[in-house]
Amino acid sequence: MNTNIAAMGEKDIMLIFKAVGADVFPVRDINKASSMLKKIARENYGIIFITETIASKLDSVIKEYAEMVKPSIVVIPGLGEKSNYAIEVLRNAIIKASGTDVF
Amino acid sequence: MISNINPTRMELLRLKKRLLLAQRGHRLLKDKRDELMRQLIGMIDEVKTLRLLIEKEFHTILEGFMLAKAKMGPYQTEQALWFPKKKISVDITEKNLMSVKVPIFKKEITGTILPYGFLNTSGEMDISLIKFEKFIESLLILAEKEKTIQLLATEIQETRRRVNALEYRLIPEFEETIKAISMKLTETERSNTIRLMKVKELIRSH
C-alpha cells in the first residue's frame, strides 16, 4: 500500500517537512487541530508527524488511532520545552500490557 | 457451577469435551501471551534509546534550520522551500508477528532535497536540509517500532484477559459442574440399587 507522509504542527517546523516532500498542515488555531487531525487521518497518510505541543492537547484523538495499523502517529519534539509526551504514551502502553512499569 | 443444567450422562460427556477444549485453548493462549511479552520486552529498550536519540538529534537539526531561516529571512525561506522538488511516500507492508499485524514502512523518494537555486539561500540551510533528509530515515524506523509496541501492547492485554477468563472462570466452572453431575449420577445409581434390593426382599418375604 502506497501512502504519503503528513506533518502537523507549528508553521516554523512545518517548513522543514515541506522541504522533504511531506504534506504539511500548519496549525494556527489549536481548537481546530483535532478536527484537522481527524481529517488527515481519514486520508491516505501512512505516517503523521505531529509536534509535541500540539499532540499533548490532542491526546484523546491520538489514542483513537493507537490501535490501528494506519495511520501511525509519531510525536516529534517541538522548539519549546520538552514534555516527554511520547515517552509517556509508550510507558502507558507497556503498563497496560504487562501490568508493571518496565519502561 | 453452571446453573440449570440437566444432570444427565449426555450433559456430562459434553461438558468433559468442553473442558478439554478450554484447557487446550488456555495452554495455547498462555504460550501466545508469553511469547508476545518476550517480543515486547525485547523491543522496549531499543525504542527507548532510539526515541531519546532522535529527540536530541531533531532538536539540533531544528536549531540549525531556525538559525538559517533567521539569517535568510522568513519570507525568503518560505519562497525557497514552498515548492519542493522532492516527493516522499511510504510503502506500507504488513508483517505478521504472532498474529498481530504490524506495519513495515519503506520510503520511496523522488527528486533532490534542495529545491532552490544557490543565489538567495545560505549554506547553513543546505546543511540542515541535507541532515534532515538523512534523519527522516530514522524517523521512519521509530514510527514503525512505536507502532509495533502499541499494537503488541493491545494484543497482550487482550490475550491476558482471555487467559485469565479461561483460567479463573470457565475452567473452574466446568470442573465444578462436572463434579456435581457425576455426584448426582452416582447418587441416583446408588438409590436405584437400594430400591432393587428392597424390592427383592419384599418379593422374597411373600
Chai-1 contact restraints between the chains, C-beta under 6 A:
chainA,res_idxA,chainB,res_idxB,connection_type,confidence,min_distance_angstrom,max_distance_angstrom,comment,restraint_id
A,M1,B,I92,contact,1.0,0.0,6.0,A-B,restraint_1
A,N2,B,S89,contact,1.0,0.0,6.0,A-B,restraint_2
A,N2,B,D91,contact,1.0,0.0,6.0,A-B,restraint_3
A,T3,B,V90,contact,1.0,0.0,6.0,A-B,restraint_4
A,T3,B,I92,contact,1.0,0.0,6.0,A-B,restraint_5
A,N4,B,S89,contact,1.0,0.0,6.0,A-B,restraint_6
A,I5,B,I88,contact,1.0,0.0,6.0,A-B,restraint_7
A,L15,B,L81,contact,1.0,0.0,6.0,A-B,restraint_8
A,I16,B,F65,contact,1.0,0.0,6.0,A-B,restraint_9
A,I16,B,F132,contact,1.0,0.0,6.0,A-B,restraint_10
A,K18,B,L81,contact,1.0,0.0,6.0,A-B,restraint_11
A,K18,B,P84,contact,1.0,0.0,6.0,A-B,restraint_12
A,A19,B,L81,contact,1.0,0.0,6.0,A-B,restraint_13
A,A19,B,P84,contact,1.0,0.0,6.0,A-B,restraint_14
A,A19,B,L129,contact,1.0,0.0,6.0,A-B,restraint_15
A,V20,B,K86,contact,1.0,0.0,6.0,A-B,restraint_16
A,V20,B,I88,contact,1.0,0.0,6.0,A-B,restraint_17
A,V20,B,I136,contact,1.0,0.0,6.0,A-B,restraint_18
A,G21,B,P84,contact,1.0,0.0,6.0,A-B,restraint_19
A,G21,B,K86,contact,1.0,0.0,6.0,A-B,restraint_20
A,G21,B,K87,contact,1.0,0.0,6.0,A-B,restraint_21
A,G21,B,I88,contact,1.0,0.0,6.0,A-B,restraint_22
A,A22,B,I88,contact,1.0,0.0,6.0,A-B,restraint_23
A,G46,B,V90,contact,1.0,0.0,6.0,A-B,restraint_24
A,G46,B,I92,contact,1.0,0.0,6.0,A-B,restraint_25
A,I47,B,A143,contact,1.0,0.0,6.0,A-B,restraint_26
A,A66,B,Q150,contact,1.0,0.0,6.0,A-B,restraint_27
A,E67,B,T154,contact,1.0,0.0,6.0,A-B,restraint_28
A,V69,B,K101,contact,1.0,0.0,6.0,A-B,restraint_29
A,V69,B,P103,contact,1.0,0.0,6.0,A-B,restraint_30
A,S72,B,A143,contact,1.0,0.0,6.0,A-B,restraint_31
A,S72,B,K147,contact,1.0,0.0,6.0,A-B,restraint_32
A,V74,B,A143,contact,1.0,0.0,6.0,A-B,restraint_33
A,I76,B,F58,contact,1.0,0.0,6.0,A-B,restraint_34
A,P77,B,E55,contact,1.0,0.0,6.0,A-B,restraint_35
A,P77,B,F58,contact,1.0,0.0,6.0,A-B,restraint_36
A,A93,B,Q150,contact,1.0,0.0,6.0,A-B,restraint_37
A,A93,B,A153,contact,1.0,0.0,6.0,A-B,restraint_38
A,K96,B,A153,contact,1.0,0.0,6.0,A-B,restraint_39
A,K96,B,Q157,contact,1.0,0.0,6.0,A-B,restraint_40
A,A97,B,A153,contact,1.0,0.0,6.0,A-B,restraint_41
A,A97,B,I156,contact,1.0,0.0,6.0,A-B,restraint_42
A,A97,B,Q157,contact,1.0,0.0,6.0,A-B,restraint_43
A,F103,B,I44,contact,1.0,0.0,6.0,A-B,restraint_44
